[in-house]
Amino acid sequence: MPNSLTNMLKALLPVGVYKLNNGTNVYKELQSYCAALDVFKETVDSVLSEISPVCAIGDGLVFYEKLFGDEKYSYSIEQRRRMILTMLLLGANDNTVEGIKRFFASLGVECELEEYFNICFLYVYVLNSESFDSEERKNIIERAKEFLPCHLEFSVDFRTIDWDTLDSYDRTFAQIDALDMTWGEFEAYNGEQEE
């Protein structure tokens, strides 16, 4: 791609007023202008490439991520772009199950939703909970408070215990209940018999 000096020489050559040979004063003056113009062009090109989340790879991604929450450095650039684009597509009418799933997907959350219409309650079971540290979990809940309708109570469940895990413990419910553990302790429990 031609730089600004090449473009200036091409524009001024047909005028015929200036000596544009290498080493002339006019040529040196154009070189000094072009040094600054090339830097300016690089800056403009960078801004133009980062302004859209479709092609952003650096500062543009960080800008959009901060706009919608926190940076997501642990994700690939494509995943980060997809989350930003999903968030940008959300609108006022996205308070449906599909819209709420898209909202959580924009935060990198894979989830299943269960609605309890009679009590206006939404249960969100996070399928990829191991992907989030405690700070990210707090952020997800805060963002959900901002997005979900204010009349809707909800719970976001980051627990990793499922029926398959419980079955693998080879204990009855009474035996597990007798351990008298909190949920936090139980999630850390590996199913081994106590001595």
N, C-alpha and C positions, 0 to 999 in steps of 0.2 A: 504494500500500500504506500503510495507516495506521501512523503512528509510535507510539512507546510512550506519548506524552502522550494521544493520541486514545484508545488502549486503556484507559488509567487512568481518564480522564474517563468513558468509557462504562461501566466497571465500578463506579465510585463514585457516579455520578448516581442510580441506583435506591436506594442506601442512604439518601439524603436527609439525612444528618448534616452534610455539609460544604457550604459555599458554594463553588461551582466556577466562579463567574464570572471572566472575564478580569480580572486586576489584584488579586484577593484574595490573602491570604497563602497559603492552601492551594494555589491555582492556581500561584503563584510557586514554592512548595516542590516541587510536582509537576514544574514545568518544569525545576528544577535536577536532580531525580532522572533525569528523562527525557533530559537532555543526556548523562549518563554511560551510561544504558541504551541509547541509540541507537548510541553508539560501540561498546558491548559487542556489540550485535546485529550491527553491521557486521563485527566481528571474528569472531563465531561463524559468520555467513553465509560469510565468506571461507574459514574453516577447513573448513566443510562442503563448499564447492565445490572446494577443493583436495585434500581427503582421498582422493578416488578418481581414479585416472589417466584414467578415462573422461571426466571433465569438468574436470580440472585445466588451468590455462592459465599458471600462474606458479610459485610456490614449491613447489606439489605436484609438478609435473613435475621440477623441479630435485631435490627430495628423492628421488624414485624413480630418477632418472638417477644420482645419486650413490650410491644403494644398489646399483645394478647396474653402475657404472662412472663415466663422465664425462658432463658435460652435453653435449647435442647441439644447440647453438644454431643450427647451420647448417641444420637440418631444420625443416620446418614443424611447427606444433603437432600436427596430425593424424598426421604421420609419427612424431613423438616419442611420442605416446600409443600408436600401434600397436606400436612397438618395446617399450615398457614392458609392454603387455598380452601381447605374445608371450613376453616373458621370464617374466612371472608364470604363464603357462600351462605352462611347462616343468616336467617332473617327473622322478622317478627313473627312469622307464622310457623316457625320450626319448633313449636312446643308439642310435637307429636313424638311417638316412640322413635320413628326414623330420624327425626331432627335431633332428638336428644342423643341418640347413638352417634350421629355425625358430630355433635358437640363434643362428646367424650373422645371420639376418634381424633378430633383436632388437638386434643391434649395428649395423644399417644396412648389412650386407654382403650383396650379391647374389653367389652363388657356385655353382660346380659342384663336386661331390665325386666322387672316384675312390677306390674301396676296393681295397686289395691284401691279401686275406685271408691268403694264405700267409705274409706277414711282419708282419701286424698293423700296417699302415700306411695312413694316410688322407691323400690329397692334396687340398687345398682350393685351387681356382683362383678367385681373386676377380675378378669381372667388372667391378666398379665401383671398381677400385683407385685411380683418380685422385681419388676423393672423400676420401681419407684422407691426412693428413700423417704424418710419421714417428712422432710421439708417439701418434697414434691407432692406427697399425699395431702399435706395441709393446703398447698396451692390448688390442687385439683378440687378439693372440697370448697375452698373459697370461690373459685371460678364457677363451680356449680351453683353456689348460692346466688351469684350475680346473674347467671343465665336462666335457671329454672324459674317457672312462675312462682310468685311469692306465696300463693295459697297452698302450694304443694310441699308437703314435708317429704324428706328423702333421707336415705342412708346409703353411704358408699362403703361397701364391704371389701376391704383389701386382704381379708384372711385367705390363707392358702390351704386351709383344712377343707377337704371334700369327703364324700362318702367313700371313695376308693381308699383314701388315706386312713379313715377310721376303720374300715374293714381290714386293712393290713395290720392293725395293732393286735388282732387276734385276742380281743378282750370283749366282754359284754359291756353294755352301757352302764350297768350298775358298778362294774369294776372301774371303769373310766371315771364315773361320777364320784366314786369313793376317793379318788386321788385329790379331790377338793382343790383344783387348780383354777386360777383366773384364766381368762381367754388368752392373755399374753403368754402366760406360762404354758398353757395347753398348746398354743401354736409352736412353741419352741420344743415341746415334748416330742420325742422320737419313737414312742410306742414301746420302749423297753420295759420289762418287768423290773420293779424295784427289788433290791436285795433284802 
